[in-house]
Amino acid sequence: MMTAIILFCSCEKQEEEGTFQFDNPELAFELPAGFPALNNAFYANKPTQYAVELGERLFNEPKFSGNNTISCGSCHNPNHAFADNKPRAIGINDRVGLRNTPPIQNMAFMQFYNWDGNILELEKQPLVPIITHEEMNSSILEVIAKLEQVPAYRDLFWKAFGDPEITPERIYRSIAQYEYTLVSANSKYDRIKRQEGEQFTETEAEGYRLFQQKCASCHATELFTDQSFRNVGFPANSDTQEAGRARVTGLPADYMQFRVPSLRNIVYTAPYGSFGQFATLRDVLDYFDKGVSDAANLDPLLKANGNRIPLNENEKEAILSFLETLSDEEFVGQ
């Protein structure tokens, strides 16, 4: 059965004799089989009916940007698995960001957020793009002042939190609740694993075998990432602000290490790499085959194999065919 968000009960705002009965039902969150543990922050901010509705509206609200043109949804497009198909994110006044926009899916199960893992709780993420010069170039106080001028928001906050006060914490919590509901677990791969009658083609099955042999050490678990940070020798971003995981830890050993991305819905999220180094998945496989750039902290798995993942043309085609089976068409609205 497909992952679903189901209401425990229905409710409406009730007013009797001038009193307001606050009733915002929690949503049942069905865990997909084999998925890793939920982020601990999820348990303190479980999705509710009205906070999720509010969060979705805030996610698509351009008033978050200084000139009212950029929303979270501007970069995180559902038709691209909540990525944007640009090498680097484009923000206010067409400013170019440091990195490629990561897709937003299965966030409830992630233990680190962003390419360098600088965020550990999803509720702490929304402020980053709001204040970043290249993204929204605003402030949370400016955002709140704008939202307070929209009567509909006061009603939405009332339904979600029991009174109409608009606060930073409520904004962050509602956006996170909406993002927690963005669960992708109904690809062809998932339906085959659930034994729902579908089967891999011969090429897909061979690709799955090769994937397990050559790729699954990093792209592990049902998220298709082990959530580790690795330097895999990709062409490096020349921007002097970039240092990968080392931007967070300050450790030279973490220089140009990035979080292993999930491969779910990967065919929708080109280009690939931390700043869109590769236009296609074939380009990625070709690069691994020919040999990656050496580095003192290059991933040990690559070092042990001569700085490459050898693949012939038939093997590349098979792996690409398997990766297609990780596409959840319903999730991306195709």
C-alpha positions in Angstrom: 0.0 0.0 0.0 1.3 3.4 -0.9 2.6 5.6 1.9 -0.3 7.8 3.0 -1.1 10.7 5.3 -4.5 9.9 6.8 -6.6 12.0 9.2 -7.2 10.4 12.6 -10.4 12.4 12.6 -12.1 15.3 10.9 -12.6 18.6 12.6 -13.8 22.1 12.1 -13.4 25.3 14.0 -16.4 25.5 16.2 -17.7 28.6 17.8 -20.4 28.2 20.5 -21.5 31.1 22.7 -18.4 33.1 21.8 -15.8 30.5 22.6 -13.4 28.8 20.2 -12.8 25.1 20.3 -9.3 24.4 19.1 -9.1 21.1 17.3 -6.2 20.4 14.9 -6.0 16.6 14.4 -2.7 14.9 14.1 -2.1 13.1 10.8 -1.3 9.4 10.8 2.2 8.8 9.4 2.6 5.4 7.7 6.2 4.2 7.7 7.3 2.6 4.4 8.7 -0.8 4.8 12.4 -0.9 5.3 12.9 2.8 5.6 15.4 4.0 8.3 14.4 5.6 11.6 12.7 9.0 11.7 14.6 12.0 12.6 14.1 12.6 16.4 12.8 16.1 15.7 9.8 14.6 13.9 8.3 13.4 17.2 8.2 16.8 18.7 6.5 18.3 15.6 4.2 15.6 14.1 2.2 16.7 11.1 -1.3 18.0 11.8 -4.1 18.8 9.5 -4.0 22.6 9.6 -0.3 23.1 10.2 0.4 21.1 7.1 -2.1 23.2 5.1 -0.5 26.4 6.5 3.0 25.0 5.8 2.2 24.3 2.2 0.9 27.8 1.7 4.0 29.3 3.4 6.2 27.0 1.3 4.8 28.7 -1.8 4.6 32.2 -0.4 6.8 34.8 -2.4 6.4 37.3 0.4 9.3 35.4 2.1 11.7 37.2 -0.2 12.8 40.8 0.1 11.1 41.8 -3.2 8.2 39.3 -3.0 9.3 37.2 -6.0 10.9 34.1 -4.5 9.3 31.3 -2.5 10.6 27.9 -1.3 8.7 26.5 -4.2 10.5 28.6 -6.7 13.5 26.3 -6.3 11.8 23.2 -5.0 9.4 22.3 -7.9 7.2 19.2 -7.3 7.4 18.3 -11.0 11.2 17.9 -10.5 11.0 16.0 -7.2 11.2 19.3 -5.5 14.5 20.3 -7.3 14.8 22.9 -10.0 16.9 21.4 -12.9 19.5 24.3 -12.6 23.2 23.8 -11.9 23.0 26.2 -8.9 20.0 27.7 -7.2 18.7 31.0 -8.6 17.4 33.4 -6.0 16.2 37.0 -5.7 17.2 39.3 -8.6 18.6 36.2 -10.4 21.5 35.8 -7.9 23.3 32.5 -8.3 23.7 30.4 -5.2 26.7 28.3 -4.1 25.2 24.9 -4.7 22.7 22.8 -6.6 19.2 22.7 -5.2 18.7 19.3 -3.4 15.3 17.6 -3.9 12.9 17.6 -1.0 11.6 14.0 -0.4 11.6 11.7 2.6 12.9 14.5 4.8 11.4 12.9 7.9 13.9 10.1 7.6 17.0 12.2 7.1 19.5 12.8 9.9 21.3 15.6 8.1 20.1 18.4 5.8 21.8 20.3 3.0 24.9 19.2 1.1 27.2 19.8 4.1 24.8 18.6 6.8 24.8 21.9 8.7 21.2 21.4 9.7 20.1 18.5 12.0 16.5 19.5 12.5 14.2 20.4 9.6 12.5 23.1 11.8 15.9 25.0 11.7 16.1 25.0 7.9 13.6 27.7 6.8 15.5 30.7 8.2 18.6 29.9 6.1 17.1 30.8 2.7 15.2 33.7 4.2 18.3 35.5 5.3 20.7 34.4 2.6 21.7 37.1 0.2 21.7 34.9 -2.8 18.3 33.3 -2.0 15.5 35.5 -0.4 17.6 38.3 1.1 15.0 39.1 3.8 14.5 38.7 7.5 12.0 36.7 9.6 10.7 39.9 11.1 10.1 41.4 7.6 8.3 38.2 6.6 6.1 38.3 9.7 5.2 41.9 9.0 4.0 41.0 5.5 2.0 38.0 6.6 0.2 40.0 9.3 -1.2 42.1 6.5 -3.0 39.1 5.0 -6.2 38.3 6.9 -6.2 34.7 5.6 -3.0 34.0 7.4 -4.3 35.0 10.8 -7.1 32.5 10.3 -4.7 29.8 9.2 -2.4 30.3 12.2 -5.5 30.3 14.5 -6.6 26.9 13.1 -3.1 25.5 13.3 -2.0 26.8 16.7 -5.1 27.9 18.6 -4.6 31.7 18.2 -3.8 34.0 15.4 -0.3 35.0 16.5 2.3 34.7 13.8 5.7 33.8 15.2 9.0 32.6 13.8 8.7 29.2 15.6 5.2 28.6 14.2 6.4 29.5 10.6 9.3 27.0 10.9 7.2 24.3 12.5 4.4 24.4 9.9 6.8 24.4 6.9 8.6 21.4 8.5 5.3 19.6 9.0 4.4 20.1 5.4 7.8 18.8 4.3 7.5 15.8 6.5 4.5 14.7 4.5 6.5 14.6 1.2 7.1 10.9 1.3 8.1 9.1 -1.9 7.9 5.3 -1.7 5.7 4.2 -4.6 8.1 3.7 -7.5 8.3 0.6 -9.6 11.1 -0.6 -7.4 8.9 -0.2 -4.3 5.9 -2.0 -5.9 8.2 -4.9 -6.9 9.6 -5.1 -3.3 6.0 -5.2 -2.0 5.3 -8.0 -4.5 2.4 -6.1 -6.1 2.6 -8.0 -9.4 5.2 -6.0 -11.3 8.7 -7.4 -12.2 11.9 -5.9 -13.4 12.8 -6.3 -17.0 15.9 -8.3 -17.8 17.9 -5.1 -18.2 16.6 -3.6 -15.0 17.3 -6.8 -13.0 20.9 -6.8 -14.3 21.1 -3.1 -13.4 19.9 -3.8 -9.9 22.5 -6.6 -9.5 25.3 -4.3 -10.7 24.0 -1.5 -8.5 24.2 -3.6 -5.4 27.7 -4.7 -6.4 29.1 -1.3 -7.4 27.0 1.5 -5.9 25.1 0.3 -2.8 28.0 0.8 -0.4 27.2 4.5 -0.4 23.7 4.5 -1.8 22.4 2.2 0.9 19.1 1.6 2.7 15.7 2.2 1.1 16.5 5.9 0.9 19.4 5.0 -1.5 21.8 7.0 0.7 23.7 6.0 3.8 23.6 9.7 4.7 27.4 9.7 5.1 29.8 12.5 3.9 32.3 11.5 1.3 34.8 13.0 -1.1 34.2 11.0 -4.3 36.6 13.1 -6.5 34.0 15.0 -8.4 35.2 18.2 -10.1 35.5 20.8 -7.4 33.5 24.1 -7.1 35.9 26.9 -7.7 34.0 29.3 -5.5 36.2 30.2 -2.6 33.3 29.9 -0.1 33.1 26.1 -0.8 34.7 23.6 1.4 32.0 20.9 1.7 31.5 19.4 5.1 34.6 21.3 6.3 32.5 24.5 6.3 30.6 22.9 9.2 33.3 21.0 11.1 36.4 23.1 10.3 38.3 19.8 9.8 40.7 19.5 6.8 39.7 15.8 6.6 36.2 16.9 5.7 37.3 19.2 2.9 35.0 18.8 -0.2 33.1 16.0 1.4 29.3 16.1 0.7 26.3 14.2 1.9 25.6 11.2 -0.3 22.4 12.1 -2.2 19.4 9.9 -2.3 18.8 8.3 -5.8 15.1 8.2 -5.5 13.5 10.1 -8.4 17.0 10.8 -9.6 15.9 11.0 -13.3 13.9 14.1 -12.5 16.6 16.1 -10.7 19.4 16.8 -13.3 21.9 18.3 -13.4 23.9 16.3 -10.8 26.6 17.0 -8.2 26.9 19.7 -5.5 27.0 22.5 -8.1 25.5 20.7 -11.1 28.9 19.4 -12.5 27.2 16.7 -14.6 24.4 17.3 -17.1 23.2 13.7 -17.2 23.4 10.5 -15.2 25.4 9.0 -18.0 28.0 11.7 -17.5 28.3 10.7 -13.8 28.8 7.0 -14.7 31.3 7.9 -17.4 33.3 10.0 -14.9 33.4 7.2 -12.3 34.5 4.8 -15.1 37.3 7.0 -16.4 38.7 7.8 -13.0 37.9 10.5 -10.5 40.1 13.4 -9.3 42.5 12.3 -6.6 42.5 13.9 -3.1 44.2 13.2 0.2 40.7 12.4 1.7 39.3 10.6 -1.3 36.8 8.0 -0.2 38.6 4.8 0.8 36.4 2.7 -1.4 37.5 4.6 -4.5 41.2 4.6 -3.4 41.1 0.9 -3.0 39.8 0.5 -6.5 42.3 2.7 -8.3 40.2 5.9 -8.0 37.4 4.6 -10.2 34.3 2.4 -10.6 35.0 0.4 -13.8 31.9 0.1 -16.0 31.5 -1.1 -19.6 28.8 0.3 -21.8 26.3 -2.5 -21.2 26.8 -2.1 -17.5 26.1 1.6 -17.7 22.9 1.0 -19.7 21.7 -1.6 -17.2 22.4 0.7 -14.1 20.6 3.6 -15.8 17.7 1.3 -16.6 17.5 0.3 -12.9 17.7 3.9 -11.7 14.6 4.6 -13.8 12.7 2.2 -11.6 13.2 4.5 -8.6 10.9 7.1 -10.2 7.7 7.8 -8.3 5.5 9.3 -11.0 2.6 10.0 -8.6 4.9 11.9 -6.2 6.3 14.2 -8.9 2.9 14.7 -10.4 3.8 13.3 -13.8 
